[in-house]
Amino acid sequence: MTFNAALDSISTYEAGKPIELVVREFGIKEDEIIKLASNENPLGASPKALQSIIKNAPNIYLYPDDSMFALKESLSQHFQVSTNEIIIGAGSDQIIEFCIHAKANENSKILMAKTTFAMYEIYSKAVGAKVIRTPGEVHNLAEFLEYYNTYHPSIIFLCVPNNPLGDCLDRVDIYKFLKQINEDTLVIIDGAYQEYAKAKDNDKNIDPKELIKSFPNAIYLGTFSKAYGLGGMRIGYGIAEKSIIKALSKLRPPFNVTTLSLLAALEALKDQEHIQKSLQNNLEQMPYFEAFAKEQGFDYIPSYTNFITYLLKEIDSTQISDFLLQRGVIIRNLSSYGLNAIRITIGTKEQNQKFFALFHHFLSQR
Ligand SMILES: *Cc1c(COP(=O)(O)O)cnc(C)c1O
């Protein structure tokens, strides 16, 4: 069978390996496996979110509330924006897809950083749009501006902070950049790790309300998958001026987010204490990863997220990833990005110590 020719240029997204795979392939017990591969919250979801899921499970024979009233109200209060400036998706991934479908086609160009979230490219190519990438390894707004002026893209992606590298632009620089962008260009500010960035440095903090008031052509994306610990529930949101939300909403399938996901997100958002605890763990543990890299003599990118990327030199990223995987520690090999690098999610103290011990073991064998 032949398929849409656009698919020929797309390579399938490689997600972090699931725990089940390591159980199957290496016979390691499930509770001995440590997953530091997909930037999930190592403390798990808020206990209040879990209770809500259990309590409401009997209602799953009913379709969800398609207006998503309760969660929209809660997000509206949290961010001080109106409910018609919010859209909710099955992960913020789905909102990325809506943005591209709403704005781009085979004649469009979409501008993004050289190494950034892989789904931007996949959705762009699916509509036949041309992907343009800035040349520098990390986000560089001078390059973005130059490429914007040369290529006139219809969409610009800024990942703030950036996955998979951890680099993060400053708010003031983003605002200066946005002032020079035509109002018909949609600028997507992907804030999947914003909770971590602003906990570390307030200069990185993007306030969605302020953003969309100053720049009606910008959309802010947030997710419950990372700091909020709900990766398995698939829920995220977009915040933008209401005409953008109205356009994106035309593409939203009915009941795109499940009943239990909506309720879990509502409780998770309320439980800011759990978020604080999670951010605290991250701030405490990150320096150990930096110290380890310095000790071993490889480079890392200072990270504003809940992961760190090691740029390896003599060590091969596939070798170390496989070595760890066979011993029950799952990390992310960035070889598919053309880098000899690994991305490690910051885990709990115990998880991280196991990672460091195995890494030492690997090095001592060479
Ligand atoms: C994880 C992630 C997302 C979205 O994840 P969902 O689970 O689909 O909400 C979006 N952007 C970046 C950069 C991410 O790392």
The ligand as an SDF file (V2000), in Angstrom:
LIG
                    3D

 15 15  0  0  0  0  0  0  0  0999 V2000
    7.3290   16.0910   27.5940 C   0  0  0  0  0  0  0  0  0  0  0  0
    7.2920   17.2660   26.6640 C   0  0  0  0  0  0  0  0  0  0  0  0
    6.1060   17.7560   26.0900 C   0  0  0  0  0  0  0  0  0  0  0  0
    4.7530   17.2260   26.2340 C   0  0  0  0  0  0  0  0  0  0  0  0
    4.4780   16.1180   26.8020 O   0  0  0  0  0  0  0  0  0  0  0  0
    2.9820   15.6020   26.9390 P   0  0  0  0  0  0  0  0  0  0  0  0
    3.1790   14.4090   27.7640 O   0  0  0  0  0  0  0  0  0  0  0  0
    2.4820   15.3430   25.5700 O   0  0  0  0  0  0  0  0  0  0  0  0
    2.2180   16.7070   27.6060 O   0  0  0  0  0  0  0  0  0  0  0  0
    6.1680   18.8550   25.2840 C   0  0  0  0  0  0  0  0  0  0  0  0
    7.3050   19.4650   25.0320 N   0  0  0  0  0  0  0  0  0  0  0  0
    8.4430   19.0500   25.5460 C   0  0  0  0  0  0  0  0  0  0  0  0
    9.6690   19.7980   25.2380 C   0  0  0  0  0  0  0  0  0  0  0  0
    8.4840   17.9290   26.3670 C   0  0  0  0  0  0  0  0  0  0  0  0
    9.6560   17.5000   26.8430 O   0  0  0  0  0  0  0  0  0  0  0  0
  1  2  1  0
  2  3  1  0
  2 14  2  0
  3  4  1  0
  3 10  2  0
  4  5  1  0
  5  6  1  0
  6  7  2  0
  6  8  1  0
  6  9  1  0
 10 11  1  0
 11 12  2  0
 12 13  1  0
 12 14  1  0
 14 15  1  0
M  END
$$$$
